[in-house]
């Protein structure tokens, strides 16, 4: 549940929050944010500009992505 809460908190960070009934629920928000994250990870891994010798750069980019998310989560606790 912790990852779910982190994703939801990141998605809503910096947003004005109003309690209004809408057809989008929190599960849909988390799903959309997760999908965006997976697309970014896929793009990093599919970066053909990097040679096999430079594949560690892909890993660094992924680690940076997770660090960015963690930093945002901690800011909005």
C-alpha positions in Angstrom: 0.0 0.0 0.0 3.0 2.3 0.6 3.9 2.5 -3.1 0.2 3.1 -4.0 0.1 6.0 -1.5 3.5 7.4 -2.8 2.2 7.4 -6.4 -1.1 9.1 -5.4 0.7 11.7 -3.3 3.1 12.4 -6.2 0.2 12.7 -8.7 -1.6 15.2 -6.4 1.4 17.1 -5.2 1.1 20.8 -5.9 -2.4 20.5 -7.1 -5.3 22.4 -5.6 -7.5 19.8 -3.8 -11.2 20.1 -3.8 -13.6 17.4 -2.7 -15.9 17.0 -5.7 -17.6 13.9 -7.0 -16.0 13.0 -10.4 -15.9 9.8 -12.3 -12.1 9.5 -11.9 -11.2 7.7 -8.7 -7.8 7.3 -6.9 -7.2 3.9 -8.5 -7.4 5.5 -12.0 -5.0 8.3 -10.9 -2.5 5.8 -9.6 -2.9 3.7 -12.8 -2.3 6.7 -15.0 0.8 7.8 -13.0 2.2 4.3 -13.0 1.7 4.1 -16.8 3.5 7.4 -17.3 6.4 6.1 -15.2 6.6 2.8 -17.1 6.6 4.8 -20.4 9.5 6.9 -19.1 11.4 3.8 -18.0 10.8 2.2 -21.4 12.1 5.3 -23.2 15.2 5.3 -21.1 15.8 1.6 -21.8 15.1 2.0 -25.5 17.5 4.8 -26.0 19.4 3.6 -29.0 21.9 6.5 -28.7 23.6 4.6 -26.0 26.1 1.9 -26.9 26.2 -1.3 -24.9 29.4 0.0 -23.2 27.3 3.0 -22.0 24.3 1.0 -20.7 25.2 2.0 -17.2 23.9 5.4 -18.1 20.5 3.9 -18.5 20.7 2.5 -15.0 21.8 5.9 -13.7 18.8 7.5 -15.4 16.5 5.0 -13.8 18.0 5.6 -10.4 17.6 9.3 -10.9 14.0 8.9 -11.8 13.3 7.0 -8.6 15.3 9.5 -6.6 13.2 12.3 -8.2 10.0 10.6 -7.1 11.3 10.0 -3.6 12.3 13.6 -3.3 8.9 14.8 -4.4 7.2 12.4 -2.0 9.3 13.6 0.9 8.5 17.3 0.1 4.8 16.6 0.1 4.5 14.6 3.3 
